[in-house]
């Protein structure tokens, strides 16, 4: 019986060896597949990255062009105002004596041109102060001057509007500048 065992063992060993070689071949094939898939993925990723860079560049160009087109009317308006001021300077410098009324008329015209230019670009002038002693609105007004009062009922009310505010459809661009009453404290109070 011992002889039979010896004969079986070499066949078993050979069978194991063939099986291991097959496994190694299978592993090599799998590694080649993985390597091929990896190279394809790298190629795809590089191509994808190039496409993203190209799209980003095109988007940036479009954005720059859009901003230029949006700002163009505003810039043209400023250029016209510049020309008007230049003409005014020429006229004033040619006259030794210029009337105050003419200068005021010119300045009012420039102010109106600016308002029109702002309105054409969606910026509107506003004033919250409808009458003296309007209630102060901190979201739309800014205190730049304080006026003392002894009347407690006037404390925190707007005495007058000093400069108009400006707003777009969605938010306040510049708050209205106002003068507000504050309560004058007696010398004995702290």
C-alpha positions as a LaTeX table, in Angstrom:
\begin{tabular}{lrrr}
\hline
Residue & $x$ (\AA) & $y$ (\AA) & $z$ (\AA) \\
\hline
Unk1 & 0.00 & 0.00 & 0.00 \\
Unk2 & 2.86 & 2.34 & 0.53 \\
Unk3 & 3.86 & 2.13 & $-3.13$ \\
Unk4 & 0.46 & 3.36 & $-4.24$ \\
Unk5 & 0.77 & 6.44 & $-2.11$ \\
Unk6 & 4.07 & 7.33 & $-3.73$ \\
Unk7 & 2.59 & 7.10 & $-7.17$ \\
Unk8 & $-0.38$ & 9.32 & $-6.31$ \\
Unk9 & 1.73 & 12.04 & $-4.72$ \\
Unk10 & 3.70 & 13.05 & $-7.85$ \\
Unk11 & 0.47 & 13.29 & $-9.86$ \\
Unk12 & $-1.10$ & 15.42 & $-7.13$ \\
Unk13 & 1.98 & 17.69 & $-7.07$ \\
Unk14 & 1.87 & 18.08 & $-10.85$ \\
Unk15 & $-1.84$ & 18.87 & $-10.71$ \\
Unk16 & $-1.21$ & 21.58 & $-8.10$ \\
Unk17 & 1.62 & 23.01 & $-10.17$ \\
Unk18 & $-0.55$ & 23.23 & $-13.31$ \\
Unk19 & $-3.33$ & 24.83 & $-11.31$ \\
Unk20 & $-0.97$ & 27.46 & $-9.90$ \\
Unk21 & 0.39 & 28.24 & $-13.37$ \\
Unk22 & $-3.17$ & 28.70 & $-14.60$ \\
Unk23 & $-3.87$ & 31.00 & $-11.67$ \\
Unk24 & $-0.77$ & 33.07 & $-12.45$ \\
Unk25 & $-1.81$ & 33.30 & $-16.10$ \\
Unk26 & $-5.27$ & 34.41 & $-15.02$ \\
Unk27 & $-3.77$ & 37.02 & $-12.70$ \\
Unk28 & $-1.53$ & 38.27 & $-15.53$ \\
Unk29 & $-4.55$ & 38.56 & $-17.82$ \\
Unk30 & $-6.50$ & 40.44 & $-15.14$ \\
Unk31 & $-3.56$ & 42.77 & $-14.55$ \\
Unk32 & $-3.34$ & 43.45 & $-18.29$ \\
Unk33 & $-7.08$ & 44.23 & $-18.34$ \\
Unk34 & $-6.69$ & 46.54 & $-15.35$ \\
Unk35 & $-3.69$ & 48.23 & $-16.97$ \\
Unk36 & $-5.61$ & 48.68 & $-20.24$ \\
Unk37 & $-8.63$ & 50.06 & $-18.38$ \\
Unk38 & $-6.37$ & 52.38 & $-16.40$ \\
Unk39 & $-4.70$ & 53.72 & $-19.56$ \\
Unk40 & $-8.09$ & 54.23 & $-21.18$ \\
Unk41 & $-9.30$ & 56.05 & $-18.07$ \\
Unk42 & $-6.20$ & 58.28 & $-18.08$ \\
Unk43 & $-6.75$ & 59.11 & $-21.73$ \\
Unk44 & $-10.43$ & 59.85 & $-21.07$ \\
Unk45 & $-9.57$ & 62.03 & $-18.05$ \\
Unk46 & $-6.97$ & 64.00 & $-20.04$ \\
Unk47 & $-9.48$ & 64.54 & $-22.82$ \\
Unk48 & $-12.13$ & 65.54 & $-20.30$ \\
Unk49 & $-9.73$ & 67.99 & $-18.61$ \\
Unk50 & $-8.90$ & 69.59 & $-21.96$ \\
Unk51 & $-12.61$ & 69.97 & $-22.72$ \\
Unk52 & $-13.24$ & 71.57 & $-19.31$ \\
Unk53 & $-10.33$ & 74.00 & $-19.84$ \\
Unk54 & $-11.66$ & 74.90 & $-23.28$ \\
Unk55 & $-15.20$ & 75.44 & $-21.95$ \\
Unk56 & $-13.87$ & 77.53 & $-19.06$ \\
Unk57 & $-11.90$ & 79.70 & $-21.47$ \\
Unk58 & $-14.95$ & 80.19 & $-23.70$ \\
Unk59 & $-17.10$ & 81.04 & $-20.68$ \\
Unk60 & $-14.53$ & 83.59 & $-19.48$ \\
Unk61 & $-14.50$ & 85.26 & $-22.93$ \\
Unk62 & $-18.30$ & 85.34 & $-22.98$ \\
Unk63 & $-18.39$ & 86.81 & $-19.46$ \\
Unk64 & $-15.86$ & 89.53 & $-20.33$ \\
Unk65 & $-17.77$ & 90.40 & $-23.50$ \\
Unk66 & $-21.07$ & 90.48 & $-21.61$ \\
Unk67 & $-19.66$ & 92.80 & $-18.93$ \\
Unk68 & $-18.29$ & 95.08 & $-21.62$ \\
Unk69 & $-21.67$ & 95.18 & $-23.39$ \\
Unk70 & $-23.48$ & 95.85 & $-20.12$ \\
Unk71 & $-21.14$ & 98.68 & $-19.10$ \\
Unk72 & $-20.90$ & 100.25 & $-22.55$ \\
Unk73 & $-23.99$ & 102.54 & $-22.28$ \\
Unk74 & $-22.84$ & 103.77 & $-18.88$ \\
Unk75 & $-19.34$ & 104.46 & $-20.16$ \\
Unk76 & $-20.66$ & 106.25 & $-23.25$ \\
Unk77 & $-22.84$ & 108.42 & $-20.98$ \\
Unk78 & $-19.83$ & 109.31 & $-18.85$ \\
Unk79 & $-17.88$ & 110.24 & $-21.97$ \\
Unk80 & $-20.67$ & 112.60 & $-23.09$ \\
Unk81 & $-20.69$ & 114.19 & $-19.64$ \\
Unk82 & $-16.90$ & 114.56 & $-19.84$ \\
Unk83 & $-17.32$ & 116.34 & $-23.18$ \\
Unk84 & $-20.00$ & 118.64 & $-21.73$ \\
Unk85 & $-17.75$ & 119.57 & $-18.81$ \\
Unk86 & $-14.87$ & 120.18 & $-21.21$ \\
Unk87 & $-17.05$ & 122.49 & $-23.33$ \\
Unk88 & $-18.17$ & 124.31 & $-20.18$ \\
Unk89 & $-14.57$ & 124.83 & $-19.08$ \\
Unk90 & $-13.74$ & 126.28 & $-22.51$ \\
Unk91 & $-16.70$ & 128.67 & $-22.40$ \\
Unk92 & $-15.98$ & 129.79 & $-18.84$ \\
Unk93 & $-12.28$ & 130.32 & $-19.55$ \\
Unk94 & $-13.09$ & 132.48 & $-22.61$ \\
Unk95 & $-15.31$ & 134.83 & $-20.58$ \\
Unk96 & $-13.72$ & 137.03 & $-18.00$ \\
Unk97 & $-17.00$ & 137.66 & $-16.28$ \\
Unk98 & $-19.51$ & 134.87 & $-16.14$ \\
Unk99 & $-22.85$ & 135.10 & $-14.47$ \\
Unk100 & $-23.61$ & 132.89 & $-11.51$ \\
Unk101 & $-26.95$ & 131.96 & $-13.06$ \\
Unk102 & $-25.22$ & 130.54 & $-16.13$ \\
Unk103 & $-22.86$ & 128.45 & $-14.01$ \\
Unk104 & $-25.77$ & 127.16 & $-11.90$ \\
Unk105 & $-27.73$ & 126.31 & $-15.05$ \\
Unk106 & $-24.75$ & 124.36 & $-16.43$ \\
Unk107 & $-24.23$ & 122.49 & $-13.13$ \\
Unk108 & $-27.95$ & 121.64 & $-12.91$ \\
Unk109 & $-27.77$ & 120.32 & $-16.47$ \\
Unk110 & $-24.83$ & 118.10 & $-15.57$ \\
Unk111 & $-26.69$ & 116.84 & $-12.48$ \\
Unk112 & $-29.76$ & 116.01 & $-14.61$ \\
Unk113 & $-27.55$ & 114.19 & $-17.12$ \\
Unk114 & $-26.10$ & 112.10 & $-14.31$ \\
Unk115 & $-29.57$ & 111.24 & $-13.00$ \\
Unk116 & $-30.71$ & 110.22 & $-16.49$ \\
Unk117 & $-27.59$ & 108.10 & $-16.96$ \\
Unk118 & $-28.18$ & 106.37 & $-13.62$ \\
Unk119 & $-31.86$ & 105.76 & $-14.43$ \\
Unk120 & $-30.94$ & 104.26 & $-17.81$ \\
Unk121 & $-28.75$ & 101.81 & $-15.89$ \\
Unk122 & $-31.41$ & 100.83 & $-13.37$ \\
Unk123 & $-30.37$ & 103.15 & $-10.54$ \\
Unk124 & $-33.11$ & 105.38 & $-9.13$ \\
Unk125 & $-32.82$ & 108.34 & $-6.77$ \\
Unk126 & $-34.97$ & 108.15 & $-3.62$ \\
Unk127 & $-35.74$ & 110.09 & $-0.48$ \\
Unk128 & $-37.47$ & 108.62 & 2.54 \\
Unk129 & $-37.98$ & 112.09 & 4.02 \\
Unk130 & $-41.46$ & 113.08 & 2.92 \\
Unk131 & $-41.75$ & 115.81 & 5.52 \\
Unk132 & $-39.75$ & 117.20 & 8.41 \\
Unk133 & $-39.87$ & 114.88 & 11.42 \\
Unk134 & $-40.15$ & 111.64 & 9.40 \\
Unk135 & $-39.12$ & 108.50 & 11.23 \\
Unk136 & $-35.48$ & 107.47 & 10.71 \\
Unk137 & $-35.08$ & 104.25 & 8.66 \\
Unk138 & $-31.60$ & 102.75 & 9.29 \\
Unk139 & $-31.89$ & 100.27 & 6.40 \\
Unk140 & $-32.27$ & 103.11 & 3.86 \\
Unk141 & $-30.80$ & 106.14 & 5.65 \\
Unk142 & $-27.48$ & 107.12 & 7.18 \\
Unk143 & $-27.05$ & 109.77 & 9.84 \\
Unk144 & $-24.32$ & 112.25 & 8.90 \\
Unk145 & $-25.44$ & 115.13 & 11.07 \\
Unk146 & $-27.12$ & 115.35 & 14.48 \\
Unk147 & $-29.28$ & 118.16 & 15.74 \\
Unk148 & $-29.85$ & 118.62 & 19.46 \\
Unk149 & $-33.40$ & 118.97 & 20.75 \\
Unk150 & $-35.02$ & 119.21 & 24.16 \\
Unk151 & $-38.32$ & 117.84 & 22.81 \\
Unk152 & $-38.41$ & 114.12 & 23.63 \\
Unk153 & $-41.03$ & 113.47 & 20.92 \\
Unk154 & $-38.54$ & 114.52 & 18.21 \\
Unk155 & $-35.75$ & 112.21 & 19.35 \\
Unk156 & $-34.76$ & 109.86 & 16.49 \\
Unk157 & $-36.77$ & 111.74 & 13.88 \\
Unk158 & $-35.26$ & 113.06 & 10.67 \\
Unk159 & $-34.86$ & 116.82 & 10.61 \\
Unk160 & $-33.88$ & 117.00 & 6.93 \\
Unk161 & $-32.50$ & 115.06 & 3.99 \\
Unk162 & $-28.98$ & 116.20 & 3.10 \\
Unk163 & $-28.26$ & 113.91 & 0.13 \\
Unk164 & $-30.57$ & 111.63 & $-1.83$ \\
Unk165 & $-30.19$ & 107.89 & $-1.70$ \\
Unk166 & $-29.88$ & 105.64 & $-4.75$ \\
Unk167 & $-31.28$ & 102.15 & $-5.26$ \\
Unk168 & $-31.54$ & 99.45 & $-7.89$ \\
Unk169 & $-34.44$ & 97.03 & $-8.24$ \\
Unk170 & $-32.86$ & 94.67 & $-5.73$ \\
Unk171 & $-30.97$ & 96.75 & $-3.18$ \\
Unk172 & $-29.95$ & 100.14 & $-1.85$ \\
Unk173 & $-26.78$ & 101.32 & $-3.63$ \\
Unk174 & $-26.25$ & 104.33 & $-1.37$ \\
Unk175 & $-28.28$ & 105.23 & 1.68 \\
Unk176 & $-29.92$ & 108.64 & 1.92 \\
Unk177 & $-27.79$ & 111.02 & 4.02 \\
Unk178 & $-29.89$ & 112.68 & 6.74 \\
Unk179 & $-29.80$ & 114.94 & 9.76 \\
Unk180 & $-31.48$ & 113.43 & 12.86 \\
Unk181 & $-32.68$ & 114.90 & 16.13 \\
Unk182 & $-31.01$ & 113.65 & 19.29 \\
Unk183 & $-32.13$ & 114.47 & 22.80 \\
Unk184 & $-30.03$ & 117.08 & 24.56 \\
Unk185 & $-29.25$ & 115.89 & 28.06 \\
Unk186 & $-29.26$ & 118.33 & 30.92 \\
Unk187 & $-25.95$ & 118.92 & 32.67 \\
Unk188 & $-27.18$ & 117.01 & 35.72 \\
Unk189 & $-28.12$ & 113.88 & 33.71 \\
Unk190 & $-25.63$ & 111.24 & 32.71 \\
\hline
\end{tabular}
